């Protein structure tokens, strides 16, 4: 019996440890970006972000030894500070028996020699400058380590962030409102064509939005709607509406019949029943879909690229990020900070509304 | 109430009745006109204003959301002023009309139009002609674009890559999701584990591309590697590579892009599997254990068959998703280095090359590929009453 108990405990240990390893693998990419976004821009460019953990590094204990004064032949074998070797070997660093390293710094003619010792160090030069530059407007003043000031172009993420809000909030609420009205009509009103219209809604669930992009762009060009907020709101409404109507119908049609009927008997109009009863009762469904749609729009790149693409004034966060990747793909101090700015709101939603979040995303899996 | 009102109405003189009728008409026409005018002013403001961005944002939200609510309120108000017979006839269409109009404009009609455009050369059907003249025009090429979809060399590359995405991407997402769900179910920190695995679902594809670009960051040999993967590779004595751009191993460099989507989607499949696993009756597994089955046997002989339905529907959902994959490829490689997929080809043909005939044909092929999987999914979704 004791053996079996031990086996169980061992099994649990194996489960916990292997799960821990998977979680580590899953979180390291995000942690790397997060840590880097606070690192100095020179540090990011020259060393890995894992240097924030203690590591063994060579540090000079004796500096600026001039090999020329030692009277050694630079082209032959030299002996400096107890290490013997050629110039090339010194360049790579020669270990001495007492654990130190002798390294040649600089070129053959005017270089110096250093004696280095291995010590534990960490790179903890954290800064908020990256965020300031990414969020800043047209220009940003950057103070270099040597004290000189360099003016670099800012990235105006603030504008993109506000633009994304202006796009995402209406693009979430408008389809919900329109879909809720339609779902209510499908569930509680009688009218000719009801069945066919509902079948159309379900059929349109399967249509991928790529189908609509070319024709809608042509319409927008004719109506001069291209590059306006209205254009992209309507596009997101159109692409999200079939799913919203379908999901909200599933929910609204299961609301208890007697509550609504007693309201009608009291003389309430459909509009009143809808706004005073059905909307409040459907809150869980509305919230779940709202979170799905909000994240979808916030994280969308394709629709924004096509309908807002020509107007830099209205650039969204995803477009801004993609633009930085394209034009300054190696400036990681900007990319890491920018990526975190773009994730801020979704992560906030994720942590505060996790229950609705999961439900909304699961429901969104049937989006065409 | 109604009776006394009717009596009062009779008492009123004809003049007052005419004035009130005119008044009603003016109100009925005037209120919508004013509303539309206000909405139009808002539109112009948002398009042209140089006001501070924060004010524009606030106006946009209030105008956009309030405007739609206002329109419903006005139409409802108008219809409620009608005689009862008309009211019951028209009111449902006030409720359902806007949704159907938008769906028609944005999805139903575009599907037909895209199909129509796909039958023509790069400029699409010539404008100003009727349907039959368009068919007779020289721009009409029949099914040539569809032939090109399957013969064009870049398209063939895209189809092959999409197949890789489906095979490796969705399968790996399902396997990892299932593995994590099973482990989390037996671990001592289930909720924390699930949250951390699900977290990437909140991140945009563009954001995820940045995250993974940082992992793949490449520095020439000899310089310190700041990308994690290359640091590990050089740490073991290997040569650093720009992995997604590594043409020498094409098409396998696609796997470095597919990993990103597995990382994003495993959380989704984990949540669904986790719920399904909790639905397996405990007696069933206990019976297996008493019969001497090992945990691995229980997993393959009891758990997997029990949640087979969920496994298939998760897999199909991710298949649809990978069929339409765009952002990751577009941001990471732009489709170069042999990484094009159907959606990036669609974008390139439709908007970069301005060959809307070819682009539309690709979109239609995408639709046809998605339909059977979607139908299956919807059926599952209804059976499970997931929402």
Interface residues (C-beta under 8 A of the other chain):
Chain A: X11 X12 X15 X16 X18 X19 X22 X23 X26 X27 X28 X29 X30 X32 X33 X36 X44 X45 X46 X47 X48 X49 X50 X158 X159 X162 X163 X165 X166 X169 X170 X173 X174 X177 X178 X179 X181 X182 X184 X185 X186 X189 X190 X191 X194 X197 X200 X201 X202 X204 X205 X206 X207 X208 X210 X211 X212 X213 X214 X215 X216 X219 X228 X229 X230 X233 X234 X235 X237 X238 X239 X241 X242 X245 X247 X250 X251 X269 X270 X271 X274 X285 X288 X295 X298 X299 X300 X301 X302 X306 X318 X321 X322 X325 X329 X330 X332 X335 X336 X338 X339 X342 X343 X346 X347 X349 X350 X354 X357 X358 X359 X361 X362 X363 X365 X366 X368
Chain B: X43 X46 X47 X53 X54 X56 X57 X60 X61 X64 X65 X68 X69 X72 X73 X76 X80 X89 X91 X92 X93 X95 X96 X98 X99 X100 X102 X103 X105 X106 X107 X108 X109 X110 X111 X113 X114 X117 X176 X179 X180 X183 X184 X186 X187 X188 X189 X193 X195 X196 X197 X198 X199 X200 X201 X202 X203 X204 X205 X206 X207 X209 X210 X211 X212 X213 X214 X215 X217 X224 X225 X226 X227 X228 X231 X263 X266 X268 X271 X272 X295 X317 X324 X326 X327 X330 X331 X343 X346 X347 X350 X351 X356 X359 X360 X363 X364 X366 X367 X370 X371 X374 X375 X377 X378 X381 X385 X386 X387
